[in-house]
């Protein structure tokens, strides 16, 4: 459900050239509330990746962020 919510809110994107992923996504479904485990290798890997986002930790940068503004004449 988290993956679906991310797709709906535009926080999860897939490159359009990944035809195998989209093919598998179209066949991905639930039956009686449970995910059907047939030809779902890419979907399972994607789901695990999304689930691991909650464990992700970013290290603080040692360099301060510097923003530059380009001015055009």
C-alpha positions, 0 to 999 in steps of 0.5 A: 500500500505504501508503494501505491500511495507513493505512486499516487502522490508522485513520490515514486517514479519508474523510467518509461524504458523499463518494459519488463517492470511495467509488464509485471506491474500490469499483471500484479494483483491481489486475490482475497486481500493477499498478493498473488505470488506469480511472476512477481520478481520485479514487484517483490524487489521493488516492494522490498526497496520501498519498505527499506526506505524507512530504515534509510539514514542519511549522513550529514554533509561535512560541507555546507550547501552553497547556492549560486544564482546566475544572472543573465543580462 
